[in-house]
Amino acid sequence: MERMFYVYLLHSAKDNGFYIGYSTDLKRRLSEHTRGASFATKSRGPWKLIYYEAYTEREDAEGREKFLKSGAGRRFLRAQLRHYLQRFPARVKGFASRGSNHDAPALY
């Protein structure tokens, strides 16, 4: 079986924020986030996996992770996950509303 490379998005139930990450073993990495074994996310759990993409080439996954962490990438995720984001308060950390339209999640 060919090795896969994953880019993923987690949603924090604690602070309503998000975490974008990359891994070659998505199940193991999610377990680390859940157990608090990841320094970057240990104080913000529990976490829910809400989106992921799989790639056959490491460079493609790393490039996608970098893109998703950019302003354009966050806009893409906001559009892609618009129905999921509508279930939460208008100010979702990392995807918070801008301006007077508090019903549509947006970036800071």
CNS distance restraints for C-alpha pairs under 8 A (distance, minus, plus):
assign (resid   2 and name CA) (resid  56 and name CA) 7.30 0.50 0.50
assign (resid   3 and name CA) (resid  24 and name CA) 7.52 0.50 0.50
assign (resid   3 and name CA) (resid  56 and name CA) 6.53 0.50 0.50
assign (resid   4 and name CA) (resid  24 and name CA) 6.04 0.50 0.50
assign (resid   4 and name CA) (resid  25 and name CA) 7.92 0.50 0.50
assign (resid   4 and name CA) (resid  54 and name CA) 6.28 0.50 0.50
assign (resid   4 and name CA) (resid  55 and name CA) 5.61 0.50 0.50
assign (resid   4 and name CA) (resid  56 and name CA) 4.97 0.50 0.50
assign (resid   4 and name CA) (resid  57 and name CA) 7.34 0.50 0.50
assign (resid   4 and name CA) (resid  58 and name CA) 7.99 0.50 0.50
assign (resid   5 and name CA) (resid  22 and name CA) 7.37 0.50 0.50
assign (resid   5 and name CA) (resid  23 and name CA) 5.98 0.50 0.50
assign (resid   5 and name CA) (resid  24 and name CA) 4.59 0.50 0.50
assign (resid   5 and name CA) (resid  25 and name CA) 7.49 0.50 0.50
assign (resid   5 and name CA) (resid  54 and name CA) 5.62 0.50 0.50
assign (resid   5 and name CA) (resid  55 and name CA) 5.00 0.50 0.50
assign (resid   5 and name CA) (resid  56 and name CA) 6.11 0.50 0.50
assign (resid   5 and name CA) (resid  57 and name CA) 6.78 0.50 0.50
assign (resid   5 and name CA) (resid  58 and name CA) 5.89 0.50 0.50
assign (resid   5 and name CA) (resid  61 and name CA) 6.02 0.50 0.50
assign (resid   6 and name CA) (resid  22 and name CA) 5.52 0.50 0.50
assign (resid   6 and name CA) (resid  23 and name CA) 5.22 0.50 0.50
assign (resid   6 and name CA) (resid  24 and name CA) 5.93 0.50 0.50
assign (resid   6 and name CA) (resid  25 and name CA) 7.47 0.50 0.50
assign (resid   6 and name CA) (resid  26 and name CA) 6.48 0.50 0.50
assign (resid   6 and name CA) (resid  52 and name CA) 6.71 0.50 0.50
assign (resid   6 and name CA) (resid  53 and name CA) 5.65 0.50 0.50
assign (resid   6 and name CA) (resid  54 and name CA) 4.59 0.50 0.50
assign (resid   6 and name CA) (resid  55 and name CA) 6.26 0.50 0.50
assign (resid   6 and name CA) (resid  61 and name CA) 6.38 0.50 0.50
assign (resid   7 and name CA) (resid  20 and name CA) 7.25 0.50 0.50
assign (resid   7 and name CA) (resid  21 and name CA) 5.67 0.50 0.50
assign (resid   7 and name CA) (resid  22 and name CA) 4.45 0.50 0.50
assign (resid   7 and name CA) (resid  23 and name CA) 6.62 0.50 0.50
assign (resid   7 and name CA) (resid  52 and name CA) 5.53 0.50 0.50
assign (resid   7 and name CA) (resid  53 and name CA) 5.33 0.50 0.50
assign (resid   7 and name CA) (resid  54 and name CA) 6.61 0.50 0.50
assign (resid   7 and name CA) (resid  61 and name CA) 6.16 0.50 0.50
assign (resid   7 and name CA) (resid  62 and name CA) 7.79 0.50 0.50
assign (resid   7 and name CA) (resid  64 and name CA) 7.22 0.50 0.50
assign (resid   7 and name CA) (resid  65 and name CA) 5.90 0.50 0.50
assign (resid   8 and name CA) (resid  20 and name CA) 5.69 0.50 0.50
assign (resid   8 and name CA) (resid  21 and name CA) 5.35 0.50 0.50
assign (resid   8 and name CA) (resid  22 and name CA) 6.29 0.50 0.50
assign (resid   8 and name CA) (resid  49 and name CA) 7.35 0.50 0.50
assign (resid   8 and name CA) (resid  50 and name CA) 7.87 0.50 0.50
assign (resid   8 and name CA) (resid  51 and name CA) 5.63 0.50 0.50
assign (resid   8 and name CA) (resid  52 and name CA) 4.06 0.50 0.50
assign (resid   8 and name CA) (resid  53 and name CA) 6.42 0.50 0.50
assign (resid   9 and name CA) (resid  18 and name CA) 6.76 0.50 0.50
assign (resid   9 and name CA) (resid  19 and name CA) 5.64 0.50 0.50
assign (resid   9 and name CA) (resid  20 and name CA) 4.61 0.50 0.50
assign (resid   9 and name CA) (resid  21 and name CA) 6.54 0.50 0.50
assign (resid   9 and name CA) (resid  49 and name CA) 6.11 0.50 0.50
assign (resid   9 and name CA) (resid  50 and name CA) 5.93 0.50 0.50
assign (resid   9 and name CA) (resid  51 and name CA) 5.10 0.50 0.50
assign (resid   9 and name CA) (resid  52 and name CA) 6.19 0.50 0.50
assign (resid  10 and name CA) (resid  18 and name CA) 5.48 0.50 0.50
assign (resid  10 and name CA) (resid  19 and name CA) 5.08 0.50 0.50
assign (resid  10 and name CA) (resid  20 and name CA) 6.50 0.50 0.50
assign (resid  10 and name CA) (resid  47 and name CA) 5.99 0.50 0.50
assign (resid  10 and name CA) (resid  48 and name CA) 5.38 0.50 0.50
assign (resid  10 and name CA) (resid  49 and name CA) 4.57 0.50 0.50
assign (resid  10 and name CA) (resid  50 and name CA) 5.79 0.50 0.50
assign (resid  10 and name CA) (resid  51 and name CA) 7.21 0.50 0.50
assign (resid  11 and name CA) (resid  16 and name CA) 6.50 0.50 0.50
assign (resid  11 and name CA) (resid  17 and name CA) 5.87 0.50 0.50
assign (resid  11 and name CA) (resid  18 and name CA) 4.63 0.50 0.50
assign (resid  11 and name CA) (resid  19 and name CA) 6.63 0.50 0.50
assign (resid  11 and name CA) (resid  47 and name CA) 5.51 0.50 0.50
assign (resid  11 and name CA) (resid  48 and name CA) 5.19 0.50 0.50
assign (resid  11 and name CA) (resid  49 and name CA) 6.49 0.50 0.50
assign (resid  11 and name CA) (resid  50 and name CA) 6.67 0.50 0.50
assign (resid  12 and name CA) (resid  16 and name CA) 4.99 0.50 0.50
assign (resid  12 and name CA) (resid  17 and name CA) 5.21 0.50 0.50
assign (resid  12 and name CA) (resid  18 and name CA) 5.98 0.50 0.50
assign (resid  12 and name CA) (resid  19 and name CA) 7.91 0.50 0.50
assign (resid  12 and name CA) (resid  44 and name CA) 6.24 0.50 0.50
assign (resid  12 and name CA) (resid  45 and name CA) 5.63 0.50 0.50
assign (resid  12 and name CA) (resid  46 and name CA) 5.91 0.50 0.50
assign (resid  12 and name CA) (resid  47 and name CA) 4.68 0.50 0.50
assign (resid  12 and name CA) (resid  48 and name CA) 6.57 0.50 0.50
assign (resid  13 and name CA) (resid  17 and name CA) 7.76 0.50 0.50
assign (resid  13 and name CA) (resid  44 and name CA) 7.90 0.50 0.50
assign (resid  13 and name CA) (resid  45 and name CA) 6.49 0.50 0.50
assign (resid  13 and name CA) (resid  46 and name CA) 5.63 0.50 0.50
assign (resid  13 and name CA) (resid  47 and name CA) 6.12 0.50 0.50
assign (resid  13 and name CA) (resid  48 and name CA) 7.52 0.50 0.50
assign (resid  14 and name CA) (resid  44 and name CA) 5.83 0.50 0.50
assign (resid  14 and name CA) (resid  45 and name CA) 5.89 0.50 0.50
assign (resid  14 and name CA) (resid  46 and name CA) 6.44 0.50 0.50
assign (resid  15 and name CA) (resid  44 and name CA) 6.56 0.50 0.50
assign (resid  15 and name CA) (resid  93 and name CA) 7.47 0.50 0.50
assign (resid  16 and name CA) (resid  92 and name CA) 5.63 0.50 0.50
assign (resid  16 and name CA) (resid  93 and name CA) 5.84 0.50 0.50
assign (resid  17 and name CA) (resid  92 and name CA) 6.21 0.50 0.50
assign (resid  17 and name CA) (resid  93 and name CA) 4.34 0.50 0.50
assign (resid  17 and name CA) (resid  94 and name CA) 6.07 0.50 0.50
assign (resid  18 and name CA) (resid  93 and name CA) 6.84 0.50 0.50
assign (resid  18 and name CA) (resid  94 and name CA) 6.38 0.50 0.50
assign (resid  19 and name CA) (resid  41 and name CA) 7.73 0.50 0.50
assign (resid  20 and name CA) (resid  65 and name CA) 7.09 0.50 0.50
assign (resid  20 and name CA) (resid  68 and name CA) 7.45 0.50 0.50
assign (resid  20 and name CA) (resid  69 and name CA) 6.91 0.50 0.50
assign (resid  21 and name CA) (resid  65 and name CA) 6.72 0.50 0.50
assign (resid  22 and name CA) (resid  61 and name CA) 7.32 0.50 0.50
assign (resid  22 and name CA) (resid  62 and name CA) 7.12 0.50 0.50
assign (resid  22 and name CA) (resid  65 and name CA) 6.60 0.50 0.50
assign (resid  23 and name CA) (resid  29 and name CA) 6.73 0.50 0.50
assign (resid  25 and name CA) (resid  29 and name CA) 6.17 0.50 0.50
assign (resid  26 and name CA) (resid  30 and name CA) 6.04 0.50 0.50
assign (resid  27 and name CA) (resid  31 and name CA) 6.22 0.50 0.50
assign (resid  28 and name CA) (resid  32 and name CA) 6.32 0.50 0.50
assign (resid  29 and name CA) (resid  33 and name CA) 6.37 0.50 0.50
assign (resid  30 and name CA) (resid  34 and name CA) 6.10 0.50 0.50
assign (resid  30 and name CA) (resid  49 and name CA) 7.81 0.50 0.50
assign (resid  31 and name CA) (resid  35 and name CA) 6.06 0.50 0.50
assign (resid  32 and name CA) (resid  36 and name CA) 6.08 0.50 0.50
assign (resid  32 and name CA) (resid  37 and name CA) 4.83 0.50 0.50
assign (resid  32 and name CA) (resid  38 and name CA) 5.85 0.50 0.50
assign (resid  33 and name CA) (resid  37 and name CA) 6.00 0.50 0.50
assign (resid  33 and name CA) (resid  38 and name CA) 5.54 0.50 0.50
assign (resid  33 and name CA) (resid  41 and name CA) 6.38 0.50 0.50
assign (resid  33 and name CA) (resid  42 and name CA) 6.63 0.50 0.50
assign (resid  33 and name CA) (resid  45 and name CA) 7.53 0.50 0.50
assign (resid  33 and name CA) (resid  47 and name CA) 7.09 0.50 0.50
assign (resid  34 and name CA) (resid  45 and name CA) 6.89 0.50 0.50
assign (resid  34 and name CA) (resid  46 and name CA) 6.31 0.50 0.50
assign (resid  34 and name CA) (resid  47 and name CA) 6.38 0.50 0.50
assign (resid  35 and name CA) (resid  42 and name CA) 7.72 0.50 0.50
assign (resid  36 and name CA) (resid  41 and name CA) 6.84 0.50 0.50
assign (resid  36 and name CA) (resid  42 and name CA) 4.08 0.50 0.50
assign (resid  36 and name CA) (resid  43 and name CA) 7.22 0.50 0.50
assign (resid  36 and name CA) (resid  45 and name CA) 7.31 0.50 0.50
assign (resid  37 and name CA) (resid  42 and name CA) 6.29 0.50 0.50
assign (resid  38 and name CA) (resid  42 and name CA) 5.52 0.50 0.50
assign (resid  41 and name CA) (resid  45 and name CA) 6.71 0.50 0.50
assign (resid  54 and name CA) (resid  61 and name CA) 7.43 0.50 0.50
assign (resid  55 and name CA) (resid  60 and name CA) 6.63 0.50 0.50
assign (resid  55 and name CA) (resid  61 and name CA) 5.80 0.50 0.50
assign (resid  56 and name CA) (resid  60 and name CA) 7.86 0.50 0.50
assign (resid  57 and name CA) (resid  61 and name CA) 6.64 0.50 0.50
assign (resid  58 and name CA) (resid  62 and name CA) 6.15 0.50 0.50
assign (resid  59 and name CA) (resid  63 and name CA) 6.00 0.50 0.50
assign (resid  60 and name CA) (resid  64 and name CA) 6.13 0.50 0.50
assign (resid  61 and name CA) (resid  65 and name CA) 6.15 0.50 0.50
assign (resid  62 and name CA) (resid  66 and name CA) 6.30 0.50 0.50
assign (resid  63 and name CA) (resid  67 and name CA) 6.21 0.50 0.50
assign (resid  64 and name CA) (resid  68 and name CA) 6.07 0.50 0.50
assign (resid  65 and name CA) (resid  69 and name CA) 6.32 0.50 0.50
assign (resid  66 and name CA) (resid  70 and name CA) 6.63 0.50 0.50
assign (resid  67 and name CA) (resid  72 and name CA) 7.18 0.50 0.50
assign (resid  67 and name CA) (resid  73 and name CA) 5.16 0.50 0.50
assign (resid  68 and name CA) (resid  72 and name CA) 7.22 0.50 0.50
assign (resid  68 and name CA) (resid  73 and name CA) 3.73 0.50 0.50
assign (resid  68 and name CA) (resid  74 and name CA) 5.67 0.50 0.50
assign (resid  68 and name CA) (resid  76 and name CA) 7.66 0.50 0.50
assign (resid  68 and name CA) (resid  77 and name CA) 7.42 0.50 0.50
assign (resid  69 and name CA) (resid  73 and name CA) 5.87 0.50 0.50
assign (resid  69 and name CA) (resid  74 and name CA) 6.36 0.50 0.50
assign (resid  70 and name CA) (resid  74 and name CA) 6.19 0.50 0.50
assign (resid  71 and name CA) (resid  75 and name CA) 6.25 0.50 0.50
assign (resid  71 and name CA) (resid 107 and name CA) 7.75 0.50 0.50
assign (resid  72 and name CA) (resid  76 and name CA) 6.22 0.50 0.50
assign (resid  73 and name CA) (resid  77 and name CA) 6.26 0.50 0.50
assign (resid  74 and name CA) (resid  78 and name CA) 6.03 0.50 0.50
assign (resid  74 and name CA) (resid  95 and name CA) 7.38 0.50 0.50
assign (resid  74 and name CA) (resid 107 and name CA) 7.14 0.50 0.50
assign (resid  75 and name CA) (resid  79 and name CA) 6.25 0.50 0.50
assign (resid  75 and name CA) (resid 106 and name CA) 7.42 0.50 0.50
assign (resid  75 and name CA) (resid 107 and name CA) 7.15 0.50 0.50
assign (resid  76 and name CA) (resid  80 and name CA) 6.02 0.50 0.50
assign (resid  77 and name CA) (resid  81 and name CA) 5.81 0.50 0.50
assign (resid  78 and name CA) (resid  82 and name CA) 5.58 0.50 0.50
assign (resid  78 and name CA) (resid  85 and name CA) 7.52 0.50 0.50
assign (resid  78 and name CA) (resid  95 and name CA) 6.88 0.50 0.50
assign (resid  78 and name CA) (resid 105 and name CA) 6.93 0.50 0.50
assign (resid  78 and name CA) (resid 106 and name CA) 6.79 0.50 0.50
assign (resid  81 and name CA) (resid  85 and name CA) 6.10 0.50 0.50
assign (resid  82 and name CA) (resid  86 and name CA) 6.15 0.50 0.50
assign (resid  82 and name CA) (resid 105 and name CA) 7.54 0.50 0.50
assign (resid  83 and name CA) (resid  87 and name CA) 7.12 0.50 0.50
assign (resid  84 and name CA) (resid  88 and name CA) 7.84 0.50 0.50
assign (resid  85 and name CA) (resid  92 and name CA) 7.91 0.50 0.50
assign (resid  85 and name CA) (resid 105 and name CA) 6.62 0.50 0.50
assign (resid  86 and name CA) (resid  90 and name CA) 7.77 0.50 0.50
assign (resid  86 and name CA) (resid 103 and name CA) 7.36 0.50 0.50
assign (resid  86 and name CA) (resid 104 and name CA) 7.14 0.50 0.50
assign (resid  86 and name CA) (resid 105 and name CA) 7.20 0.50 0.50
assign (resid  88 and name CA) (resid  92 and name CA) 7.07 0.50 0.50
assign (resid  90 and name CA) (resid  96 and name CA) 6.38 0.50 0.50
assign (resid  90 and name CA) (resid  97 and name CA) 5.89 0.50 0.50
assign (resid  90 and name CA) (resid 102 and name CA) 5.27 0.50 0.50
assign (resid  90 and name CA) (resid 103 and name CA) 5.69 0.50 0.50
assign (resid  90 and name CA) (resid 104 and name CA) 6.76 0.50 0.50
assign (resid  90 and name CA) (resid 105 and name CA) 5.83 0.50 0.50
assign (resid  91 and name CA) (resid  95 and name CA) 7.10 0.50 0.50
assign (resid  91 and name CA) (resid  96 and name CA) 4.21 0.50 0.50
assign (resid  91 and name CA) (resid  97 and name CA) 5.59 0.50 0.50
assign (resid  91 and name CA) (resid 102 and name CA) 7.68 0.50 0.50
assign (resid  91 and name CA) (resid 105 and name CA) 6.97 0.50 0.50
assign (resid  92 and name CA) (resid  96 and name CA) 4.66 0.50 0.50
assign (resid  92 and name CA) (resid  97 and name CA) 7.60 0.50 0.50
assign (resid  92 and name CA) (resid 105 and name CA) 6.99 0.50 0.50
assign (resid  94 and name CA) (resid 107 and name CA) 6.05 0.50 0.50
assign (resid  94 and name CA) (resid 108 and name CA) 6.68 0.50 0.50
assign (resid  95 and name CA) (resid 105 and name CA) 5.66 0.50 0.50
assign (resid  95 and name CA) (resid 106 and name CA) 4.78 0.50 0.50
assign (resid  95 and name CA) (resid 107 and name CA) 4.29 0.50 0.50
assign (resid  95 and name CA) (resid 108 and name CA) 6.54 0.50 0.50
assign (resid  96 and name CA) (resid 105 and name CA) 5.39 0.50 0.50
assign (resid  96 and name CA) (resid 106 and name CA) 4.87 0.50 0.50
assign (resid  96 and name CA) (resid 107 and name CA) 5.06 0.50 0.50
assign (resid  96 and name CA) (resid 108 and name CA) 5.53 0.50 0.50
assign (resid  97 and name CA) (resid 101 and name CA) 6.98 0.50 0.50
assign (resid  97 and name CA) (resid 102 and name CA) 5.53 0.50 0.50
assign (resid  97 and name CA) (resid 103 and name CA) 7.58 0.50 0.50
assign (resid  97 and name CA) (resid 104 and name CA) 6.35 0.50 0.50
assign (resid  97 and name CA) (resid 105 and name CA) 4.85 0.50 0.50
assign (resid  97 and name CA) (resid 106 and name CA) 4.42 0.50 0.50
assign (resid  97 and name CA) (resid 107 and name CA) 6.28 0.50 0.50
assign (resid  97 and name CA) (resid 108 and name CA) 6.80 0.50 0.50
assign (resid  98 and name CA) (resid 102 and name CA) 7.32 0.50 0.50
assign (resid  98 and name CA) (resid 105 and name CA) 7.96 0.50 0.50
assign (resid  98 and name CA) (resid 106 and name CA) 6.01 0.50 0.50
assign (resid  98 and name CA) (resid 107 and name CA) 6.79 0.50 0.50
assign (resid  98 and name CA) (resid 108 and name CA) 6.33 0.50 0.50
